[in-house]
Amino acid sequence: MPKLQEALDRFDALFKRAAACGLNEPSAVTVATVDADGRPSARVVLLKGYDASGFVFYTNTRSRKGLELATNPRAAMCFFWDPLMEQVRVEGAVGAVTDVEADAYWSSRHPGSRIGAWASDQSERLESRAALEARVAAYADEFGDGPVPRPPHWSGYRVAPIRIEFWRSLPSRLHERTCYLLEGGEWRVSLLNP
Ligand SMILES: Cc1cc2nc3c(=O)[nH]c(=O)nc-3n(C[C@H](O)[C@H](O)[C@H](O)COP(=O)(O)O)c2cc1C
């Protein structure tokens, strides 16, 4: 089996086990980006898809992370599922999802979240809670009972992996680490010291 597929199958099995644990947000993942000066920042998002082309999340493209990705289209993702004591790290180049994909996910979102995406200038300074609520009310008015289109600044990113690492807790901190690395166009797998 090709190594990337092996890694994805392993991720898929873990993700399904995590989802079966009754966790509130099994798809929560920390995403780290880097600004133009090399300063890293990290936040949690929800993973909305994964396959051989990458790991997908959705956000405001004018947010801090969006601006950082525009400058430096690379990201690191880190999953940790406490009940499993398993960690997965994914690193790679970041690209935009297609409009078709973004539209499909957008249409599955709760109506309130769609209005919220219009009303929130994510990561920008907010004058007051009341100002945000007024913007929500104004957009709710504007769109009424009609469809709420996807904002031009709201879309998804796909992290195309060049490195995927699985970490499994074992006694005496002799944890198991397995690293899948794309090197010279080929995926290689190796164990790492804990
Ligand atoms: C469990 C959880 C899930 C979240 N999911 C998302 C998400 O899918 N997309 C998103 O833009 N922000 C999500 N957020 C909010 C982000 O953590 C963050 O506050 C926001 O994206 C702004 O980040 P930025 O200023 O670094 O761009 C989530 C937060 C938590 C705690």
The ligand as an ORCA input file, in Angstrom:
! r2SCAN-3c Opt
* xyz 0 1
  C     -13.617     24.071     19.189
  C     -13.374     25.290     18.331
  C     -13.661     25.221     16.967
  C     -13.434     26.320     16.147
  N     -13.657     26.184     14.803
  C     -13.346     27.225     13.984
  C     -13.421     27.061     12.566
  O     -13.724     25.978     12.042
  N     -13.131     28.134     11.798
  C     -12.744     29.349     12.326
  O     -12.507     30.283     11.576
  N     -12.624     29.504     13.670
  C     -12.913     28.480     14.500
  N     -12.762     28.627     15.852
  C     -12.290     29.942     16.378
  C     -10.771     30.029     16.216
  O     -10.130     29.297     17.263
  C     -10.250     31.487     16.218
  O     -10.703     32.162     17.374
  C     -10.692     32.260     14.980
  O     -10.663     31.463     13.819
  C      -9.805     33.469     14.783
  O      -8.467     33.062     14.621
  P      -7.354     34.031     13.998
  O      -7.598     35.399     14.587
  O      -6.051     33.448     14.407
  O      -7.533     34.034     12.508
  C     -12.963     27.533     16.696
  C     -12.668     27.579     18.073
  C     -12.857     26.473     18.860
  C     -12.476     26.554     20.328
*
